[in-house]
Amino acid sequence: MERIDQGVRDILLKITGVNPVESHSLLKDDLGIDSFQFVQLVVELENTFKIRIDDAHLNMNRYTDVASLSAYLSEIAKNAEGIA
């Protein structure tokens, strides 16, 4: 999960320009993520981690902070590897 968390933070830094991006950073309030940037974030995450984020989970209100987004991505990665 640490690799995913760091990757998410790196992508968010690239998209928002906000530094530092911490695991507890709130996507909207601290990083200023808007709906356009959220779509950009999803595309970057899917390309970087070679995953597919289910359309039912494409709701930016679902992920309040970096940690909640990283946890969701870790779960996808485990399922993709047949671990979960």
PDB file of N, CA, C and O in Angstrom:
ATOM      1  N   MET A   1       0.818  -1.197   0.000  1.00  0.00           N
ATOM      2  CA  MET A   1       0.000   0.000   0.000  1.00  0.00           C
ATOM      3  C   MET A   1       0.862   1.261   0.000  1.00  0.00           C
ATOM      4  O   MET A   1       0.446   2.301  -0.510  1.00  0.00           O
ATOM      5  N   GLU A   2       2.041   1.168   0.562  1.00  0.00           N
ATOM      6  CA  GLU A   2       2.919   2.350   0.633  1.00  0.00           C
ATOM      7  C   GLU A   2       3.285   2.850  -0.761  1.00  0.00           C
ATOM      8  O   GLU A   2       3.336   4.057  -0.999  1.00  0.00           O
ATOM      9  N   ARG A   3       3.539   1.922  -1.681  1.00  0.00           N
ATOM     10  CA  ARG A   3       3.871   2.306  -3.060  1.00  0.00           C
ATOM     11  C   ARG A   3       2.686   3.015  -3.703  1.00  0.00           C
ATOM     12  O   ARG A   3       2.855   4.013  -4.405  1.00  0.00           O
ATOM     13  N   ILE A   4       1.503   2.502  -3.463  1.00  0.00           N
ATOM     14  CA  ILE A   4       0.303   3.123  -4.022  1.00  0.00           C
ATOM     15  C   ILE A   4       0.085   4.502  -3.407  1.00  0.00           C
ATOM     16  O   ILE A   4      -0.197   5.464  -4.123  1.00  0.00           O
ATOM     17  N   ASP A   5       0.213   4.603  -2.088  1.00  0.00           N
ATOM     18  CA  ASP A   5       0.025   5.891  -1.422  1.00  0.00           C
ATOM     19  C   ASP A   5       0.994   6.938  -1.973  1.00  0.00           C
ATOM     20  O   ASP A   5       0.595   8.070  -2.246  1.00  0.00           O
ATOM     21  N   GLN A   6       2.253   6.567  -2.134  1.00  0.00           N
ATOM     22  CA  GLN A   6       3.240   7.508  -2.671  1.00  0.00           C
ATOM     23  C   GLN A   6       2.911   7.882  -4.107  1.00  0.00           C
ATOM     24  O   GLN A   6       3.051   9.041  -4.495  1.00  0.00           O
ATOM     25  N   GLY A   7       2.473   6.901  -4.905  1.00  0.00           N
ATOM     26  CA  GLY A   7       2.097   7.172  -6.289  1.00  0.00           C
ATOM     27  C   GLY A   7       0.921   8.123  -6.387  1.00  0.00           C
ATOM     28  O   GLY A   7       0.908   9.025  -7.224  1.00  0.00           O
ATOM     29  N   VAL A   8      -0.071   7.918  -5.525  1.00  0.00           N
ATOM     30  CA  VAL A   8      -1.238   8.804  -5.496  1.00  0.00           C
ATOM     31  C   VAL A   8      -0.803  10.219  -5.136  1.00  0.00           C
ATOM     32  O   VAL A   8      -1.237  11.187  -5.761  1.00  0.00           O
ATOM     33  N   ARG A   9       0.056  10.337  -4.125  1.00  0.00           N
ATOM     34  CA  ARG A   9       0.523  11.665  -3.719  1.00  0.00           C
ATOM     35  C   ARG A   9       1.316  12.341  -4.836  1.00  0.00           C
ATOM     36  O   ARG A   9       1.176  13.544  -5.053  1.00  0.00           O
ATOM     37  N   ASP A  10       2.143  11.582  -5.538  1.00  0.00           N
ATOM     38  CA  ASP A  10       2.918  12.145  -6.658  1.00  0.00           C
ATOM     39  C   ASP A  10       2.005  12.654  -7.768  1.00  0.00           C
ATOM     40  O   ASP A  10       2.232  13.730  -8.321  1.00  0.00           O
ATOM     41  N   ILE A  11       0.975  11.878  -8.091  1.00  0.00           N
ATOM     42  CA  ILE A  11       0.038  12.280  -9.140  1.00  0.00           C
ATOM     43  C   ILE A  11      -0.732  13.523  -8.709  1.00  0.00           C
ATOM     44  O   ILE A  11      -0.929  14.442  -9.504  1.00  0.00           O
ATOM     45  N   LEU A  12      -1.164  13.553  -7.458  1.00  0.00           N
ATOM     46  CA  LEU A  12      -1.889  14.728  -6.965  1.00  0.00           C
ATOM     47  C   LEU A  12      -1.011  15.976  -6.970  1.00  0.00           C
ATOM     48  O   LEU A  12      -1.497  17.065  -7.273  1.00  0.00           O
ATOM     49  N   LEU A  13       0.257  15.838  -6.645  1.00  0.00           N
ATOM     50  CA  LEU A  13       1.187  16.967  -6.715  1.00  0.00           C
ATOM     51  C   LEU A  13       1.278  17.476  -8.148  1.00  0.00           C
ATOM     52  O   LEU A  13       1.257  18.683  -8.389  1.00  0.00           O
ATOM     53  N   LYS A  14       1.380  16.551  -9.095  1.00  0.00           N
ATOM     54  CA  LYS A  14       1.469  16.914 -10.509  1.00  0.00           C
ATOM     55  C   LYS A  14       0.203  17.645 -10.978  1.00  0.00           C
ATOM     56  O   LYS A  14       0.288  18.629 -11.713  1.00  0.00           O
ATOM     57  N   ILE A  15      -0.957  17.166 -10.556  1.00  0.00           N
ATOM     58  CA  ILE A  15      -2.225  17.745 -11.011  1.00  0.00           C
ATOM     59  C   ILE A  15      -2.525  19.076 -10.326  1.00  0.00           C
ATOM     60  O   ILE A  15      -2.969  20.025 -10.973  1.00  0.00           O
ATOM     61  N   THR A  16      -2.282  19.145  -9.013  1.00  0.00           N
ATOM     62  CA  THR A  16      -2.693  20.334  -8.254  1.00  0.00           C
ATOM     63  C   THR A  16      -1.582  21.352  -8.050  1.00  0.00           C
ATOM     64  O   THR A  16      -1.853  22.545  -7.918  1.00  0.00           O
ATOM     65  N   GLY A  17      -0.343  20.899  -8.024  1.00  0.00           N
ATOM     66  CA  GLY A  17       0.767  21.794  -7.717  1.00  0.00           C
ATOM     67  C   GLY A  17       0.895  22.088  -6.231  1.00  0.00           C
ATOM     68  O   GLY A  17       1.761  22.862  -5.823  1.00  0.00           O
ATOM     69  N   VAL A  18       0.044  21.479  -5.422  1.00  0.00           N
ATOM     70  CA  VAL A  18       0.088  21.683  -3.973  1.00  0.00           C
ATOM     71  C   VAL A  18       1.176  20.786  -3.382  1.00  0.00           C
ATOM     72  O   VAL A  18       1.240  19.588  -3.660  1.00  0.00           O
ATOM     73  N   ASN A  19       2.029  21.403  -2.559  1.00  0.00           N
ATOM     74  CA  ASN A  19       3.116  20.659  -1.936  1.00  0.00           C
ATOM     75  C   ASN A  19       3.236  21.098  -0.489  1.00  0.00           C
ATOM     76  O   ASN A  19       3.325  22.301  -0.242  1.00  0.00           O
ATOM     77  N   PRO A  20       3.243  20.212   0.466  1.00  0.00           N
ATOM     78  CA  PRO A  20       3.244  18.759   0.312  1.00  0.00           C
ATOM     79  C   PRO A  20       1.838  18.193   0.209  1.00  0.00           C
ATOM     80  O   PRO A  20       0.862  18.806   0.641  1.00  0.00           O
ATOM     81  N   VAL A  21       1.766  17.008  -0.376  1.00  0.00           N
ATOM     82  CA  VAL A  21       0.537  16.216  -0.370  1.00  0.00           C
ATOM     83  C   VAL A  21       0.774  15.102   0.644  1.00  0.00           C
ATOM     84  O   VAL A  21       1.675  14.281   0.478  1.00  0.00           O
ATOM     85  N   GLU A  22      -0.033  15.083   1.682  1.00  0.00           N
ATOM     86  CA  GLU A  22       0.096  14.085   2.744  1.00  0.00           C
ATOM     87  C   GLU A  22      -1.061  13.094   2.667  1.00  0.00           C
ATOM     88  O   GLU A  22      -2.068  13.364   2.012  1.00  0.00           O
ATOM     89  N   SER A  23      -0.923  11.956   3.325  1.00  0.00           N
ATOM     90  CA  SER A  23      -1.989  10.951   3.335  1.00  0.00           C
ATOM     91  C   SER A  23      -3.283  11.501   3.919  1.00  0.00           C
ATOM     92  O   SER A  23      -4.372  11.097   3.513  1.00  0.00           O
ATOM     93  N   HIS A  24      -3.167  12.412   4.860  1.00  0.00           N
ATOM     94  CA  HIS A  24      -4.360  12.984   5.496  1.00  0.00           C
ATOM     95  C   HIS A  24      -4.903  14.216   4.761  1.00  0.00           C
ATOM     96  O   HIS A  24      -5.902  14.794   5.187  1.00  0.00           O
ATOM     97  N   SER A  25      -4.256  14.620   3.667  1.00  0.00           N
ATOM     98  CA  SER A  25      -4.721  15.789   2.905  1.00  0.00           C
ATOM     99  C   SER A  25      -6.111  15.525   2.337  1.00  0.00           C
ATOM    100  O   SER A  25      -6.363  14.482   1.733  1.00  0.00           O
ATOM    101  N   LEU A  26      -7.003  16.485   2.539  1.00  0.00           N
ATOM    102  CA  LEU A  26      -8.361  16.395   2.002  1.00  0.00           C
ATOM    103  C   LEU A  26      -8.341  16.786   0.530  1.00  0.00           C
ATOM    104  O   LEU A  26      -7.766  17.809   0.159  1.00  0.00           O
ATOM    105  N   LEU A  27      -8.970  15.966  -0.301  1.00  0.00           N
ATOM    106  CA  LEU A  27      -8.906  16.203  -1.741  1.00  0.00           C
ATOM    107  C   LEU A  27      -9.491  17.554  -2.139  1.00  0.00           C
ATOM    108  O   LEU A  27      -8.881  18.289  -2.915  1.00  0.00           O
ATOM    109  N   LYS A  28     -10.664  17.884  -1.616  1.00  0.00           N
ATOM    110  CA  LYS A  28     -11.304  19.159  -1.992  1.00  0.00           C
ATOM    111  C   LYS A  28     -10.743  20.324  -1.190  1.00  0.00           C
ATOM    112  O   LYS A  28     -10.306  21.322  -1.765  1.00  0.00           O
ATOM    113  N   ASP A  29     -10.751  20.205   0.125  1.00  0.00           N
ATOM    114  CA  ASP A  29     -10.414  21.347   0.979  1.00  0.00           C
ATOM    115  C   ASP A  29      -8.929  21.694   0.979  1.00  0.00           C
ATOM    116  O   ASP A  29      -8.574  22.870   0.901  1.00  0.00           O
ATOM    117  N   ASP A  30      -8.063  20.697   1.066  1.00  0.00           N
ATOM    118  CA  ASP A  30      -6.621  20.968   1.132  1.00  0.00           C
ATOM    119  C   ASP A  30      -5.980  21.086  -0.246  1.00  0.00           C
ATOM    120  O   ASP A  30      -5.106  21.925  -0.465  1.00  0.00           O
ATOM    121  N   LEU A  31      -6.425  20.232  -1.179  1.00  0.00           N
ATOM    122  CA  LEU A  31      -5.779  20.178  -2.485  1.00  0.00           C
ATOM    123  C   LEU A  31      -6.566  20.906  -3.569  1.00  0.00           C
ATOM    124  O   LEU A  31      -6.052  21.128  -4.665  1.00  0.00           O
ATOM    125  N   GLY A  32      -7.801  21.278  -3.272  1.00  0.00           N
ATOM    126  CA  GLY A  32      -8.610  22.038  -4.226  1.00  0.00           C
ATOM    127  C   GLY A  32      -9.057  21.259  -5.446  1.00  0.00           C
ATOM    128  O   GLY A  32      -9.306  21.854  -6.495  1.00  0.00           O
ATOM    129  N   ILE A  33      -9.165  19.948  -5.338  1.00  0.00           N
ATOM    130  CA  ILE A  33      -9.579  19.124  -6.473  1.00  0.00           C
ATOM    131  C   ILE A  33     -11.008  19.480  -6.887  1.00  0.00           C
ATOM    132  O   ILE A  33     -11.924  19.486  -6.064  1.00  0.00           O
ATOM    133  N   ASP A  34     -11.180  19.775  -8.173  1.00  0.00           N
ATOM    134  CA  ASP A  34     -12.517  20.011  -8.710  1.00  0.00           C
ATOM    135  C   ASP A  34     -12.898  18.812  -9.587  1.00  0.00           C
ATOM    136  O   ASP A  34     -12.116  17.871  -9.725  1.00  0.00           O
ATOM    137  N   SER A  35     -14.073  18.844 -10.167  1.00  0.00           N
ATOM    138  CA  SER A  35     -14.556  17.688 -10.931  1.00  0.00           C
ATOM    139  C   SER A  35     -13.667  17.396 -12.145  1.00  0.00           C
ATOM    140  O   SER A  35     -13.433  16.231 -12.466  1.00  0.00           O
ATOM    141  N   PHE A  36     -13.172  18.431 -12.819  1.00  0.00           N
ATOM    142  CA  PHE A  36     -12.282  18.213 -13.963  1.00  0.00           C
ATOM    143  C   PHE A  36     -10.980  17.552 -13.514  1.00  0.00           C
ATOM    144  O   PHE A  36     -10.513  16.605 -14.146  1.00  0.00           O
ATOM    145  N   GLN A  37     -10.402  18.043 -12.437  1.00  0.00           N
ATOM    146  CA  GLN A  37      -9.162  17.464 -11.921  1.00  0.00           C
ATOM    147  C   GLN A  37      -9.383  16.037 -11.411  1.00  0.00           C
ATOM    148  O   GLN A  37      -8.480  15.203 -11.480  1.00  0.00           O
ATOM    149  N   PHE A  38     -10.584  15.762 -10.901  1.00  0.00           N
ATOM    150  CA  PHE A  38     -10.878  14.404 -10.450  1.00  0.00           C
ATOM    151  C   PHE A  38     -10.855  13.435 -11.628  1.00  0.00           C
ATOM    152  O   PHE A  38     -10.322  12.332 -11.508  1.00  0.00           O
ATOM    153  N   VAL A  39     -11.420  13.828 -12.753  1.00  0.00           N
ATOM    154  CA  VAL A  39     -11.386  12.986 -13.952  1.00  0.00           C
ATOM    155  C   VAL A  39      -9.941  12.786 -14.400  1.00  0.00           C
ATOM    156  O   VAL A  39      -9.538  11.675 -14.744  1.00  0.00           O
ATOM    157  N   GLN A  40      -9.173  13.862 -14.394  1.00  0.00           N
ATOM    158  CA  GLN A  40      -7.754  13.785 -14.752  1.00  0.00           C
ATOM    159  C   GLN A  40      -7.029  12.833 -13.796  1.00  0.00           C
ATOM    160  O   GLN A  40      -6.192  12.040 -14.228  1.00  0.00           O
ATOM    161  N   LEU A  41      -7.343  12.906 -12.509  1.00  0.00           N
ATOM    162  CA  LEU A  41      -6.749  12.037 -11.501  1.00  0.00           C
ATOM    163  C   LEU A  41      -7.077  10.573 -11.782  1.00  0.00           C
ATOM    164  O   LEU A  41      -6.194   9.717 -11.723  1.00  0.00           O
ATOM    165  N   VAL A  42      -8.317  10.287 -12.082  1.00  0.00           N
ATOM    166  CA  VAL A  42      -8.732   8.905 -12.361  1.00  0.00           C
ATOM    167  C   VAL A  42      -7.962   8.344 -13.556  1.00  0.00           C
ATOM    168  O   VAL A  42      -7.479   7.213 -13.507  1.00  0.00           O
ATOM    169  N   VAL A  43      -7.848   9.120 -14.616  1.00  0.00           N
ATOM    170  CA  VAL A  43      -7.122   8.673 -15.808  1.00  0.00           C
ATOM    171  C   VAL A  43      -5.657   8.395 -15.458  1.00  0.00           C
ATOM    172  O   VAL A  43      -5.112   7.359 -15.840  1.00  0.00           O
ATOM    173  N   GLU A  44      -5.031   9.304 -14.742  1.00  0.00           N
ATOM    174  CA  GLU A  44      -3.627   9.126 -14.337  1.00  0.00           C
ATOM    175  C   GLU A  44      -3.456   7.880 -13.458  1.00  0.00           C
ATOM    176  O   GLU A  44      -2.505   7.119 -13.636  1.00  0.00           O
ATOM    177  N   LEU A  45      -4.372   7.677 -12.520  1.00  0.00           N
ATOM    178  CA  LEU A  45      -4.296   6.516 -11.629  1.00  0.00           C
ATOM    179  C   LEU A  45      -4.444   5.216 -12.410  1.00  0.00           C
ATOM    180  O   LEU A  45      -3.692   4.267 -12.193  1.00  0.00           O
ATOM    181  N   GLU A  46      -5.415   5.175 -13.321  1.00  0.00           N
ATOM    182  CA  GLU A  46      -5.612   3.967 -14.122  1.00  0.00           C
ATOM    183  C   GLU A  46      -4.390   3.669 -14.980  1.00  0.00           C
ATOM    184  O   GLU A  46      -3.982   2.513 -15.094  1.00  0.00           O
ATOM    185  N   ASN A  47      -3.810   4.683 -15.577  1.00  0.00           N
ATOM    186  CA  ASN A  47      -2.626   4.481 -16.420  1.00  0.00           C
ATOM    187  C   ASN A  47      -1.394   4.100 -15.612  1.00  0.00           C
ATOM    188  O   ASN A  47      -0.634   3.219 -16.013  1.00  0.00           O
ATOM    189  N   THR A  48      -1.199   4.752 -14.493  1.00  0.00           N
ATOM    190  CA  THR A  48      -0.013   4.501 -13.676  1.00  0.00           C
ATOM    191  C   THR A  48      -0.027   3.118 -13.047  1.00  0.00           C
ATOM    192  O   THR A  48       0.977   2.406 -13.069  1.00  0.00           O
ATOM    193  N   PHE A  49      -1.179   2.739 -12.482  1.00  0.00           N
ATOM    194  CA  PHE A  49      -1.260   1.479 -11.746  1.00  0.00           C
ATOM    195  C   PHE A  49      -1.824   0.331 -12.574  1.00  0.00           C
ATOM    196  O   PHE A  49      -1.987  -0.779 -12.067  1.00  0.00           O
ATOM    197  N   LYS A  50      -2.124   0.594 -13.847  1.00  0.00           N
ATOM    198  CA  LYS A  50      -2.648  -0.440 -14.752  1.00  0.00           C
ATOM    199  C   LYS A  50      -3.879  -1.118 -14.152  1.00  0.00           C
ATOM    200  O   LYS A  50      -3.978  -2.343 -14.099  1.00  0.00           O
ATOM    201  N   ILE A  51      -4.811  -0.279 -13.705  1.00  0.00           N
ATOM    202  CA  ILE A  51      -6.046  -0.761 -13.095  1.00  0.00           C
ATOM    203  C   ILE A  51      -7.231  -0.123 -13.801  1.00  0.00           C
ATOM    204  O   ILE A  51      -7.070   0.771 -14.631  1.00  0.00           O
ATOM    205  N   ARG A  52      -8.406  -0.588 -13.465  1.00  0.00           N
ATOM    206  CA  ARG A  52      -9.640   0.001 -13.978  1.00  0.00           C
ATOM    207  C   ARG A  52     -10.505   0.357 -12.779  1.00  0.00           C
ATOM    208  O   ARG A  52     -10.844  -0.511 -11.975  1.00  0.00           O
ATOM    209  N   ILE A  53     -10.860   1.617 -12.658  1.00  0.00           N
ATOM    210  CA  ILE A  53     -11.729   2.067 -11.576  1.00  0.00           C
ATOM    211  C   ILE A  53     -13.167   1.945 -12.062  1.00  0.00           C
ATOM    212  O   ILE A  53     -13.547   2.530 -13.076  1.00  0.00           O
ATOM    213  N   ASP A  54     -13.952   1.181 -11.328  1.00  0.00           N
ATOM    214  CA  ASP A  54     -15.343   0.921 -11.683  1.00  0.00           C
ATOM    215  C   ASP A  54     -16.116   2.241 -11.771  1.00  0.00           C
ATOM    216  O   ASP A  54     -15.968   3.114 -10.916  1.00  0.00           O
ATOM    217  N   ASP A  55     -16.934   2.373 -12.803  1.00  0.00           N
ATOM    218  CA  ASP A  55     -17.723   3.589 -13.003  1.00  0.00           C
ATOM    219  C   ASP A  55     -18.593   3.917 -11.791  1.00  0.00           C
ATOM    220  O   ASP A  55     -18.843   5.088 -11.504  1.00  0.00           O
ATOM    221  N   ALA A  56     -19.049   2.896 -11.086  1.00  0.00           N
ATOM    222  CA  ALA A  56     -19.883   3.116  -9.895  1.00  0.00           C
ATOM    223  C   ALA A  56     -19.107   3.821  -8.786  1.00  0.00           C
ATOM    224  O   ALA A  56     -19.704   4.379  -7.865  1.00  0.00           O
ATOM    225  N   HIS A  57     -17.779   3.797  -8.872  1.00  0.00           N
ATOM    226  CA  HIS A  57     -16.930   4.417  -7.846  1.00  0.00           C
ATOM    227  C   HIS A  57     -16.361   5.758  -8.290  1.00  0.00           C
ATOM    228  O   HIS A  57     -15.488   6.317  -7.626  1.00  0.00           O
ATOM    229  N   LEU A  58     -16.851   6.269  -9.402  1.00  0.00           N
ATOM    230  CA  LEU A  58     -16.360   7.559  -9.911  1.00  0.00           C
ATOM    231  C   LEU A  58     -17.163   8.713  -9.315  1.00  0.00           C
ATOM    232  O   LEU A  58     -17.838   9.456 -10.027  1.00  0.00           O
ATOM    233  N   ASN A  59     -17.076   8.838  -8.030  1.00  0.00           N
ATOM    234  CA  ASN A  59     -17.756   9.905  -7.300  1.00  0.00           C
ATOM    235  C   ASN A  59     -16.723  10.530  -6.378  1.00  0.00           C
ATOM    236  O   ASN A  59     -16.262   9.890  -5.433  1.00  0.00           O
ATOM    237  N   MET A  60     -16.360  11.774  -6.648  1.00  0.00           N
ATOM    238  CA  MET A  60     -15.276  12.372  -5.873  1.00  0.00           C
ATOM    239  C   MET A  60     -15.637  12.567  -4.410  1.00  0.00           C
ATOM    240  O   MET A  60     -14.744  12.737  -3.581  1.00  0.00           O
ATOM    241  N   ASN A  61     -16.916  12.546  -4.070  1.00  0.00           N
ATOM    242  CA  ASN A  61     -17.316  12.657  -2.666  1.00  0.00           C
ATOM    243  C   ASN A  61     -17.062  11.359  -1.895  1.00  0.00           C
ATOM    244  O   ASN A  61     -17.078  11.348  -0.664  1.00  0.00           O
ATOM    245  N   ARG A  62     -16.831  10.287  -2.614  1.00  0.00           N
ATOM    246  CA  ARG A  62     -16.562   8.983  -2.001  1.00  0.00           C
ATOM    247  C   ARG A  62     -15.184   8.961  -1.316  1.00  0.00           C
ATOM    248  O   ARG A  62     -14.975   8.223  -0.353  1.00  0.00           O
ATOM    249  N   TYR A  63     -14.266   9.763  -1.817  1.00  0.00           N
ATOM    250  CA  TYR A  63     -12.883   9.783  -1.315  1.00  0.00           C
ATOM    251  C   TYR A  63     -12.611  11.149  -0.702  1.00  0.00           C
ATOM    252  O   TYR A  63     -12.410  12.128  -1.422  1.00  0.00           O
ATOM    253  N   THR A  64     -12.606  11.216   0.601  1.00  0.00           N
ATOM    254  CA  THR A  64     -12.434  12.508   1.256  1.00  0.00           C
ATOM    255  C   THR A  64     -10.981  12.931   1.333  1.00  0.00           C
ATOM    256  O   THR A  64     -10.666  14.120   1.282  1.00  0.00           O
ATOM    257  N   ASP A  65     -10.094  11.950   1.457  1.00  0.00           N
ATOM    258  CA  ASP A  65      -8.675  12.275   1.608  1.00  0.00           C
ATOM    259  C   ASP A  65      -7.817  11.304   0.805  1.00  0.00           C
ATOM    260  O   ASP A  65      -8.318  10.345   0.218  1.00  0.00           O
ATOM    261  N   VAL A  66      -6.528  11.572   0.792  1.00  0.00           N
ATOM    262  CA  VAL A  66      -5.586  10.753   0.037  1.00  0.00           C
ATOM    263  C   VAL A  66      -5.593   9.320   0.554  1.00  0.00           C
ATOM    264  O   VAL A  66      -5.515   8.382  -0.240  1.00  0.00           O
ATOM    265  N   ALA A  67      -5.683   9.134   1.859  1.00  0.00           N
ATOM    266  CA  ALA A  67      -5.649   7.792   2.454  1.00  0.00           C
ATOM    267  C   ALA A  67      -6.840   6.950   1.996  1.00  0.00           C
ATOM    268  O   ALA A  67      -6.673   5.765   1.709  1.00  0.00           O
ATOM    269  N   SER A  68      -8.037   7.534   1.922  1.00  0.00           N
ATOM    270  CA  SER A  68      -9.211   6.759   1.500  1.00  0.00           C
ATOM    271  C   SER A  68      -9.103   6.361   0.029  1.00  0.00           C
ATOM    272  O   SER A  68      -9.520   5.266  -0.349  1.00  0.00           O
ATOM    273  N   LEU A  69      -8.556   7.228  -0.787  1.00  0.00           N
ATOM    274  CA  LEU A  69      -8.343   6.904  -2.196  1.00  0.00           C
ATOM    275  C   LEU A  69      -7.284   5.815  -2.341  1.00  0.00           C
ATOM    276  O   LEU A  69      -7.456   4.883  -3.126  1.00  0.00           O
ATOM    277  N   SER A  70      -6.206   5.925  -1.597  1.00  0.00           N
ATOM    278  CA  SER A  70      -5.134   4.924  -1.638  1.00  0.00           C
ATOM    279  C   SER A  70      -5.645   3.561  -1.174  1.00  0.00           C
ATOM    280  O   SER A  70      -5.281   2.536  -1.750  1.00  0.00           O
ATOM    281  N   ALA A  71      -6.477   3.542  -0.149  1.00  0.00           N
ATOM    282  CA  ALA A  71      -7.031   2.282   0.358  1.00  0.00           C
ATOM    283  C   ALA A  71      -7.895   1.611  -0.714  1.00  0.00           C
ATOM    284  O   ALA A  71      -7.816   0.398  -0.905  1.00  0.00           O
ATOM    285  N   TYR A  72      -8.713   2.393  -1.406  1.00  0.00           N
ATOM    286  CA  TYR A  72      -9.542   1.844  -2.481  1.00  0.00           C
ATOM    287  C   TYR A  72      -8.668   1.270  -3.593  1.00  0.00           C
ATOM    288  O   TYR A  72      -8.936   0.175  -4.087  1.00  0.00           O
ATOM    289  N   LEU A  73      -7.636   1.991  -3.986  1.00  0.00           N
ATOM    290  CA  LEU A  73      -6.742   1.517  -5.046  1.00  0.00           C
ATOM    291  C   LEU A  73      -5.990   0.262  -4.625  1.00  0.00           C
ATOM    292  O   LEU A  73      -5.755  -0.623  -5.448  1.00  0.00           O
ATOM    293  N   SER A  74      -5.612   0.177  -3.362  1.00  0.00           N
ATOM    294  CA  SER A  74      -4.938  -1.025  -2.851  1.00  0.00           C
ATOM    295  C   SER A  74      -5.851  -2.232  -2.947  1.00  0.00           C
ATOM    296  O   SER A  74      -5.404  -3.330  -3.275  1.00  0.00           O
ATOM    297  N   GLU A  75      -7.124  -2.033  -2.663  1.00  0.00           N
ATOM    298  CA  GLU A  75      -8.103  -3.117  -2.755  1.00  0.00           C
ATOM    299  C   GLU A  75      -8.259  -3.581  -4.202  1.00  0.00           C
ATOM    300  O   GLU A  75      -8.336  -4.781  -4.466  1.00  0.00           O
ATOM    301  N   ILE A  76      -8.304  -2.633  -5.136  1.00  0.00           N
ATOM    302  CA  ILE A  76      -8.378  -2.993  -6.558  1.00  0.00           C
ATOM    303  C   ILE A  76      -7.137  -3.793  -6.954  1.00  0.00           C
ATOM    304  O   ILE A  76      -7.244  -4.808  -7.641  1.00  0.00           O
ATOM    305  N   ALA A  77      -5.978  -3.341  -6.526  1.00  0.00           N
ATOM    306  CA  ALA A  77      -4.721  -4.016  -6.876  1.00  0.00           C
ATOM    307  C   ALA A  77      -4.692  -5.436  -6.304  1.00  0.00           C
ATOM    308  O   ALA A  77      -4.257  -6.361  -6.990  1.00  0.00           O
ATOM    309  N   LYS A  78      -5.139  -5.623  -5.082  1.00  0.00           N
ATOM    310  CA  LYS A  78      -5.189  -6.965  -4.487  1.00  0.00           C
ATOM    311  C   LYS A  78      -6.102  -7.876  -5.289  1.00  0.00           C
ATOM    312  O   LYS A  78      -5.758  -9.024  -5.568  1.00  0.00           O
ATOM    313  N   ASN A  79      -7.274  -7.356  -5.661  1.00  0.00           N
ATOM    314  CA  ASN A  79      -8.217  -8.156  -6.452  1.00  0.00           C
ATOM    315  C   ASN A  79      -7.641  -8.510  -7.815  1.00  0.00           C
ATOM    316  O   ASN A  79      -7.852  -9.615  -8.314  1.00  0.00           O
ATOM    317  N   ALA A  80      -6.917  -7.581  -8.415  1.00  0.00           N
ATOM    318  CA  ALA A  80      -6.318  -7.816  -9.727  1.00  0.00           C
ATOM    319  C   ALA A  80      -5.228  -8.882  -9.654  1.00  0.00           C
ATOM    320  O   ALA A  80      -5.000  -9.606 -10.623  1.00  0.00           O
ATOM    321  N   GLU A  81      -4.558  -8.979  -8.512  1.00  0.00           N
ATOM    322  CA  GLU A  81      -3.492  -9.952  -8.329  1.00  0.00           C
ATOM    323  C   GLU A  81      -4.012 -11.275  -7.781  1.00  0.00           C
ATOM    324  O   GLU A  81      -3.246 -12.224  -7.610  1.00  0.00           O
ATOM    325  N   GLY A  82      -5.317 -11.339  -7.504  1.00  0.00           N
ATOM    326  CA  GLY A  82      -5.895 -12.564  -6.983  1.00  0.00           C
ATOM    327  C   GLY A  82      -5.634 -12.778  -5.506  1.00  0.00           C
ATOM    328  O   GLY A  82      -5.750 -13.899  -5.010  1.00  0.00           O
ATOM    329  N   ILE A  83      -5.281 -11.710  -4.796  1.00  0.00           N
ATOM    330  CA  ILE A  83      -4.970 -11.830  -3.371  1.00  0.00           C
ATOM    331  C   ILE A  83      -6.241 -11.798  -2.535  1.00  0.00           C
ATOM    332  O   ILE A  83      -6.372 -12.550  -1.569  1.00  0.00           O
ATOM    333  N   ALA A  84      -7.168 -10.937  -2.898  1.00  0.00           N
ATOM    334  CA  ALA A  84      -8.391 -10.812  -2.072  1.00  0.00           C
ATOM    335  C   ALA A  84      -9.497 -11.691  -2.622  1.00  0.00           C
ATOM    336  O   ALA A  84     -10.595 -11.721  -2.068  1.00  0.00           O
TER     337      ALA A  84
END
